[in-house]
Amino acid sequence: MEPRIELLAEKKLVGKRLNMTLSNDRTFELWHSFMPHRKEIKNNVGTYLFCLQVYDKNLDFKDFNPQTEFEKWAAIEVTNFNDIPDNMEAYTLEGGLYAVFIHKGAPSSFPKTFQFIFNEWLPKSEYKLDNREHFDLMGEKYKNDDSNSEEEIWVPIKLKGN
């Protein structure tokens, strides 16, 4: 599973967010509150859904564990922030260099994909993890909880020399 390397431009997102940890995963709660209201968002760019993880800027990922708190967003891209629904917030995705992996399968198989990315591909690559947003991009091939589902996993990277 070789990634493609992408230079992502800054993006404007609108959605909902919750703080959570891997041991207190509130992803279902987040998406359950977002999906019924996503049609209220104006100025959409495409139909992709963003599942964004925002970590503390001072986090050393060597210290990441199931109790590490982070902010998770359920969002869509918009052209501007002129008309944000009352129950949602704006977020500017910084952009930058990313390794993009295709995850095939149900969410239960995510640990295997993450194991490959962080324990096999990243250490052997010419890149290291950058401290920016991580996100999953769900498009027309995404089929919630289906073994035939596909989504993109965007991992922020930078060259090891930087």
Secondary structure, DSSP 8 states (H G I E B T S, - for coil): ---EEEEE--EEEEEEEEEE-STT--HHHHHHHHGGGGGG--SB-SS-EEEEEE--TT--GGG--TT--EEEEEEEEES-SSS--TT-EEEEE--EEEEEEEEES-GGGHHHHHHIIIIIIHHHSSEEE-SS-EEEEE-TT--TT-TT-EEEEEEEEEETT-
